Amino acid sequence: MKKITIAVIFDQKISIGGGFQQALNSAIECKNASSEIFEFIFFSTQRQSIYHLNEHNLNPIYIRLTFLNKLVSSLMRRIRSKLMYRFLDRIFSTFLIESKLLKFNIDLVYFLSASSLSLDLNKLNYILTLWDVCHLDEPEFPEVRSDREFERREETNRKSLIKAVAVFVDSNVSRQKVSKHYGLSINRVLSMPFQPSINISQKKYQIVDIKKEFKINCEYIFYPAQFWAHKNHAFILYAIKELERDGVNIGAVFSGTDQGNLTFIKNLAQELGLSERVKFPGFVEDKFIASLYSSSIALVMPSYFGPTNIPPLEAFKVGTPVLCPNKEELKEQIDDAALLFDMTNPSSLASQIKTLMESQDLREMYINRGRKKISEYTLKNSEIRVRNLNKVLHEFRLKKNSWM
C-alpha cells in the first residue's frame, strides 16, 4: 500500500494565544506519528511563527500568501462551471495554495485550525479543525456579528465541513452540535480534546518573580484571554469592585492581545477606580505564563464561549485554583475541580474569591482536585487524540489506494 504524505498547516499567528498552542500540540502529535506509512510535512502561512515552530523541531515551510493570491482565490471560489474552472485553473493555479502543496506530492492536508484555505483545495482531500460554533450559541457579540462575520463563518463552514475527510472538534458537546447543525455524519466528526500548552504540560518553565516583573503591588487574579467582548473581562472588574466594598483590595492581570475591546476594558477599570490594580501586559512570552498562574489567587474564566478552554487545564497542571461559570456543558472538562460562580451576578464571583482567600484548606482542596483532574484528563484524552488521528489516517490511506 502507498505511503501517505500529509501537509500539516499552521494558518494562525502565535499571538492568537491558546489557539496557537493547541495547534502546536496537534502538530507535535503528528510528528510523533510519523512512520513508514505516514509522512508529515509542516507548513505555515505566518512568517512570525516559524522561529517558534523550529524550537520544537517542526521546521515548517513558509507559504507566502499575497493580496494577489487572495484575490485569485476569491475569484476561483465563485466559479460554478466545470469547464470554466478547468480553463481558469490552468491560468491561475500557481496562485493557489493547492499548487504549492502538490509540489511536495501531498496526499492529504490537515488544517490545525478553522481555515478558509480549505475552500481552495480542488484535488486534495483535507482534515479540518473547528474549535467551536459559538457564533451560533452567542450571536450577540460584535466579533461574530459585525462586518458580516456571522455570514462569513457560516458560508465557510457550510462549504468546507461537508467536503472534509474528518472534522476535529474540542469536545463531545461540540461534536453533537457540529454534526446536527451542518448535517454531517457523526462518524466524520471526532473529538480532539484540548491539552495544556506544551511548555506547561512538560514543565519546561522556571518560576519568576511576577510581582516584580510586572510591577504588581497586591494580590491578583489571573485571566489569559484576548480582548474580545465574549471573553467578559468586565465581569471580573465588577467582581473586584464588589470585593473592594467588602474591604478586600485585590487586582487582576489580563494578558492577551487587543481584538477590539481593550479600550473599553481599560476605560471601565478607570471608571471603577481600579486602574492601579489591573495590569494589561499584552501578549506574554511562554516563560512567564506558569508563574502568572502560580503567583495568582486563582484563574478566573468567565468566557461566554466554549464549551472548553485551555487555561483551566494549565491552571490545574501548575497548581492554581480555578473559578468557572456554573454551566452544565463545562462538566466534561471541569467536573468538580473548580469553584463555580453565577455568570449573571458579579457578587457570586466576588464571594467565591473571598472564600478562597480566607480558607487555605479550601484552596488546597481545589488545587488537589485540579491536579487529580488534569492527570486523569491528560491520560484519557491523549489516548483519544492519538486514536482518532490514527483512525482518520488509516481509513483515508485505505481509500486512497483506489486511485493514483
C-alpha positions in Angstrom: 0.0 0.0 0.0 1.1 3.5 -0.8 2.8 5.8 1.7 0.6 8.8 2.6 2.2 12.3 2.8 0.2 14.8 4.9 0.6 18.5 4.8 0.1 20.0 8.3 -1.0 23.6 8.0 -0.4 26.4 10.6 -2.7 29.2 9.5 -2.7 31.5 12.5 -0.3 33.8 14.4 1.5 32.9 17.6 -0.2 35.9 19.2 -3.5 34.2 18.9 -2.5 32.5 22.2 -4.3 29.3 23.2 -5.4 28.6 19.7 -1.8 28.5 18.5 -0.7 26.4 21.5 -3.4 23.8 20.7 -2.3 23.7 17.1 1.2 23.2 18.3 0.1 20.2 20.4 -1.6 18.7 17.4 1.5 19.2 15.2 3.8 17.5 17.7 1.4 14.6 17.9 1.7 14.3 14.1 5.4 14.4 14.3 5.4 11.6 16.8 3.0 9.6 14.5 5.5 9.7 11.6 6.1 6.1 10.3 6.9 4.1 7.3 3.3 4.7 6.0 2.7 8.3 7.1 5.0 11.2 6.4 4.1 14.7 7.8 5.4 17.9 6.2 4.7 21.2 8.1 3.7 24.5 6.6 3.0 27.9 8.0 1.3 30.9 6.3 2.6 33.1 9.1 6.3 34.0 8.9 6.4 35.2 12.5 5.5 31.7 13.7 8.4 30.0 12.0 11.0 30.6 14.7 8.8 29.3 17.5 7.9 26.2 15.5 11.5 25.5 14.7 12.2 25.4 18.5 10.0 22.3 18.5 11.9 20.7 15.5 8.9 21.0 13.2 10.9 23.0 10.6 7.8 24.3 8.7 7.9 25.5 5.1 6.7 29.1 4.8 3.9 29.7 2.3 3.6 33.3 1.4 0.1 34.4 0.5 -0.1 37.9 -1.0 -3.0 40.1 -1.9 -2.9 38.7 -5.4 -3.1 35.1 -4.0 -6.2 36.1 -2.0 -7.7 37.9 -5.0 -7.3 34.8 -7.3 -8.6 32.6 -4.5 -11.7 34.7 -4.1 -12.3 34.6 -7.9 -11.9 30.9 -8.2 -14.3 30.2 -5.4 -17.1 31.8 -7.3 -16.7 29.6 -10.4 -19.6 27.1 -10.7 -19.0 25.9 -14.3 -16.7 22.8 -14.5 -15.3 23.9 -17.9 -14.7 27.5 -16.8 -13.0 26.3 -13.6 -10.6 24.0 -15.6 -9.8 26.8 -18.0 -9.0 29.3 -15.3 -7.2 26.7 -13.2 -4.6 26.4 -16.0 -4.0 30.1 -15.9 -4.2 30.8 -12.1 -3.5 27.6 -10.3 0.0 28.7 -9.4 -1.5 31.4 -7.2 -3.5 28.9 -5.1 -2.2 27.1 -2.0 -3.0 23.7 -3.6 -0.4 24.1 -6.4 2.2 24.9 -3.7 1.3 21.7 -1.8 1.2 19.5 -4.8 4.9 20.2 -5.5 5.6 18.2 -2.3 3.5 15.2 -3.5 0.9 15.8 -0.8 -1.9 13.3 -0.4 -3.9 14.8 2.5 -4.0 18.3 4.1 -4.5 18.7 7.9 -5.6 22.2 8.9 -4.8 22.7 12.6 -7.4 25.5 12.9 -10.5 26.6 11.0 -9.2 27.9 7.7 -10.9 29.3 4.6 -7.9 27.9 2.7 -9.7 24.6 2.6 -12.0 26.2 0.0 -9.1 26.4 -2.4 -8.5 22.6 -2.4 -9.9 21.0 -5.5 -7.7 17.9 -5.9 -6.5 17.4 -2.4 -8.6 16.0 0.5 -8.3 17.6 3.9 -9.0 17.3 7.6 -10.4 20.4 9.2 -10.3 21.6 12.8 -13.2 23.5 14.2 -12.9 24.5 17.8 -16.4 25.9 18.4 -19.6 27.1 16.8 -20.1 29.9 19.4 -21.3 32.3 16.7 -24.5 30.1 16.8 -24.6 29.9 20.6 -23.9 33.5 21.3 -24.6 35.6 18.2 -24.9 38.9 20.2 -21.2 39.6 20.4 -19.7 42.1 17.9 -16.8 39.8 17.0 -19.2 37.3 15.5 -21.7 39.8 14.2 -20.0 42.9 12.8 -18.8 43.3 9.3 -20.8 40.2 8.3 -18.6 37.9 10.3 -21.5 35.6 11.1 -22.3 35.2 7.5 -18.7 34.6 6.6 -18.3 31.9 9.2 -21.5 30.1 8.1 -20.6 30.3 4.4 -17.1 29.0 5.1 -18.2 26.2 7.4 -21.1 25.0 5.2 -18.8 24.8 2.1 -15.7 23.4 3.8 -17.0 21.0 6.5 -19.2 18.9 4.2 -16.2 18.1 2.0 -13.8 17.3 4.8 -12.4 13.7 5.3 -12.9 14.4 9.0 -13.7 17.4 11.3 -11.8 17.6 14.6 -13.6 19.4 17.4 -12.8 20.1 21.1 -15.4 18.0 22.9 -18.3 15.6 22.7 -20.7 18.6 23.2 -19.2 20.3 20.1 -19.3 17.0 18.2 -23.1 16.8 18.6 -23.6 20.5 17.7 -21.5 20.4 14.6 -23.0 17.2 13.3 -26.5 18.4 13.9 -26.2 22.0 12.6 -24.2 21.2 9.5 -25.8 17.9 8.6 -22.6 15.9 8.9 -22.4 12.2 9.7 -21.4 11.9 13.3 -18.7 9.4 12.2 -16.9 12.2 10.4 -16.8 14.5 13.4 -14.3 13.4 16.0 -13.4 14.8 19.4 -9.8 16.0 19.9 -9.9 17.4 23.4 -7.7 20.4 24.3 -4.5 19.8 26.2 -2.3 22.3 28.2 0.3 24.1 26.2 3.5 22.1 25.6 5.7 24.1 28.0 3.3 23.7 30.9 2.4 20.1 30.2 6.2 19.2 30.1 7.1 21.6 32.9 9.5 23.4 30.6 9.5 26.6 32.6 11.1 28.4 35.5 9.2 30.3 38.3 10.0 34.0 38.1 9.0 36.9 40.5 5.9 38.0 38.7 5.1 40.9 41.1 8.5 42.4 40.4 8.4 41.7 36.7 5.1 43.3 36.1 5.2 45.8 39.0 2.2 44.3 40.8 1.8 45.6 44.4 -1.2 43.5 45.6 -2.7 40.0 45.4 -4.3 39.3 42.0 -6.4 37.0 39.9 -5.2 35.9 36.5 -7.1 35.8 33.2 -5.2 35.0 30.0 -7.5 35.9 27.2 -7.5 38.1 24.1 -9.6 41.2 24.3 -12.8 40.0 22.6 -16.1 41.1 24.1 -17.1 37.5 24.7 -14.2 36.9 27.0 -16.1 39.0 29.5 -13.2 40.8 31.3 -15.8 43.4 32.5 -17.4 40.8 34.8 -14.1 40.4 36.7 -13.8 44.1 37.1 -17.3 44.3 38.6 -16.4 41.5 41.0 -13.2 43.2 42.1 -15.2 46.3 42.9 -17.7 44.2 44.9 -14.7 42.9 46.9 -13.5 46.4 47.5 -16.8 47.3 49.1 -16.2 44.4 51.5 -12.8 45.7 52.4 -10.9 43.3 50.2 -8.5 45.0 47.7 -7.2 42.7 45.0 -6.1 43.3 41.4 -6.1 41.4 38.2 -3.6 40.6 35.4 -5.3 40.4 32.0 -2.8 39.1 29.4 -3.6 38.9 25.7 -3.7 41.0 22.6 -6.3 43.5 21.7 -9.1 42.3 19.4 -11.2 45.5 19.6 -12.3 45.5 23.3 -9.2 46.6 25.2 -10.0 50.3 25.2 -13.4 49.6 26.7 -12.0 47.4 29.5 -9.3 50.0 30.3 -11.8 52.7 30.5 -14.1 50.6 32.7 -11.2 49.9 35.0 -10.6 53.6 35.3 -14.2 54.4 35.9 -14.3 51.8 38.7 -11.1 53.2 40.3 -9.2 50.0 39.6 -6.5 51.2 37.2 -3.7 50.9 39.7 -4.5 47.3 40.5 -5.3 46.0 37.0 -2.4 45.2 34.7 -2.5 44.7 30.9 0.8 43.2 29.9 -0.4 42.3 26.4 0.9 39.1 24.7 3.1 37.4 27.3 6.0 35.1 26.5 5.7 31.5 27.4 8.4 31.8 30.1 6.1 33.9 32.2 2.8 32.0 31.9 3.3 29.4 34.5 4.4 32.0 37.1 1.4 34.2 36.3 -0.8 31.2 37.2 1.1 30.1 40.3 1.5 33.6 41.8 -2.2 34.4 41.5 -5.1 33.9 43.9 -6.8 31.9 41.1 -7.5 31.6 37.4 -10.9 33.2 36.7 -12.5 32.1 33.4 -15.8 34.0 32.7 -15.8 33.5 29.0 -19.2 33.1 27.2 -17.6 31.0 24.5 -16.7 27.3 25.0 -17.6 24.7 25.9 -13.9 24.0 26.7 -10.9 26.3 27.1 -7.2 25.7 27.6 -6.4 28.0 30.7 -8.3 25.8 33.3 -6.2 22.8 32.2 -3.0 24.8 32.6 -4.0 26.1 36.0 -4.8 22.6 37.1 -1.3 21.5 35.9 0.5 24.3 37.6 -1.5 24.0 40.9 -3.7 27.1 40.8 -7.4 27.1 41.9 -9.9 27.7 39.0 -13.1 29.6 39.1 -15.5 28.9 36.2 -19.2 29.6 35.3 -21.7 27.1 36.6 -22.6 25.9 33.0 -23.6 22.3 32.5 -21.6 21.9 29.3 -18.3 22.6 31.2 -18.6 19.4 33.2 -16.8 17.4 30.6 -13.6 19.4 31.1 -14.0 20.7 34.7 -16.1 18.2 36.7 -15.8 19.1 40.4 -12.2 20.5 40.1 -13.3 24.2 40.0 -15.3 26.6 42.1 -18.4 27.8 40.2 -20.0 31.2 40.0 -23.2 32.7 38.5 -22.4 34.5 35.3 -25.4 36.8 35.8 -24.1 38.1 39.2 -20.6 39.5 39.8 -21.3 39.2 43.6 -21.3 35.5 43.1 -17.7 35.6 41.8 -16.6 38.1 44.5 -18.0 35.7 47.2 -16.1 32.7 45.8 -12.8 34.7 45.6 -13.2 35.9 49.1 -14.0 32.4 50.4 -10.9 31.1 48.6 -8.7 33.8 50.1 -10.0 33.1 53.6 -9.7 29.3 53.6 -6.3 27.7 53.0 -7.9 24.3 53.4 -10.4 25.1 50.6 -7.6 26.4 48.4 -5.6 23.2 48.9 -8.6 21.1 48.3 -9.2 22.6 44.9 -5.6 22.6 44.0 -5.5 18.8 44.7 -8.8 18.3 42.8 -7.3 20.1 39.8 -4.1 18.1 39.8 -6.1 14.9 40.0 -8.4 16.0 37.2 -5.6 17.0 34.9 -3.8 13.8 35.5 -6.9 11.7 34.6 -7.9 14.1 31.8 -4.5 14.2 30.1 -4.1 10.4 30.1 -7.6 9.7 28.9 -7.6 12.4 26.2 -4.1 11.8 24.9 -5.3 8.3 24.1 -8.4 9.7 22.4 -6.5 12.2 20.3 -4.0 9.6 19.1 -6.7 7.0 18.4 -8.8 9.4 16.4 -5.9 10.8 14.4 -4.8 7.2 13.5 -8.3 6.2 12.7 -8.7 9.0 10.2 -5.3 8.5 8.6 -5.6 4.7 8.2 -9.1 4.9 6.7 -8.0 7.6 4.3 -5.0 5.5 3.3 -7.2 2.5 2.6 -9.4 4.6 0.3 -6.5 6.5 -1.4 -5.2 3.2 -2.8 -8.3 3.1 -5.0 -6.8 5.9 -7.2 -3.5 7.4 -8.2 
